[in-house]
Amino acid sequence: MANTSTSQTYASIGSPFGQYWGNPNNPQDIKVIQAKGYSGDPKYWKSYNYSPGRPPAYYYDFTGEKADITKYGTLKDQMESAKTQAEIDYLQKQTDILGRPKQSVASTTFVGPEPTMGELSTFNMPTRPGTPEFTMPEMGEMPEFVAPEYDERQIAKMAQQNAAPGVRNLRTAIQAVTSRRGDNPNVDKMTLRDALAGYGQGLEEVMSGARQTASAEYAQKYAMEYKTAGMNWEQAVQTVRDKYAGAMEGRKMEYQAEMDAVNQVYSASVQAESQRVAAENQKVMTIFEAAMQKYLAGATKTTTESYL
């Protein structure tokens, strides 16, 4: 279909008229029309709504201008033809009656000057309403990622729980050593000293192992909590984004509705202007045609005769 922003000549394919499509307010389009031997008069530009809800395209009605030229040219041709035929009939009649040719010179006079067509209305392209402004919706505040707290106290508590069985075993062993009495007090002292030394070393090993186990267990627990916190944060971020995307789609639909309303108003104003020009020009043409008919009807024929 035609595009009013460019000047292209279309064949009948894709258009109902096979005419020149363009813009009546574009001087280049007017030059193209005049280069083809036509006037480029705005009254011959016709609008065609090829798509509902969009501004109409315009084509030049070559056929209409040809018809007007032929119509008013034919009136004069008919007048001249009637004048010539009247002269022939008169001469023939005189020849038949008198038996000899008779020269007859006829002239036609008209009352008043020949009518002229009144000024035709021009098409004034309406001003297009202002384009609505597209306003972006506001995006909600993005949530902040808060990592779970790494709790050393929880590790110490778990270490104590893990070390409890080993500590109880060490205490039982020490109690067994201290409850025994030998014949030699010195030997008992040495045995107790060794037992206490072993208890201290064993306690250190038990606590160290318990802490390592607690650290490993807590690391797994903390990793799960961290992952869960990350997933919850990502979900919260996605919720904000989804809400913004929905608001954006809603705003786009509102904006399109606003644009459609502007286009409909503009299309209606263009159509109204086209109808105004067509009605006023039709009135001018009707007045001219009536005046021309009256002018032709009031003609007076004068004949001067002489025998040859």
Secondary structure as UniProt FT lines:
FT   TURN            4..5
FT   STRAND          8..9
FT   TURN            13..14
FT   STRAND          20..22
FT   TURN            24..25
FT   HELIX           27..35
FT   TURN            36..37
FT   HELIX           42..44
FT   STRAND          45..48
FT   TURN            52..53
FT   STRAND          57..60
FT   HELIX           62..98
FT   STRAND          102..109
FT   HELIX           152..179
FT   HELIX           185..297
FT   STRAND          300..307
//
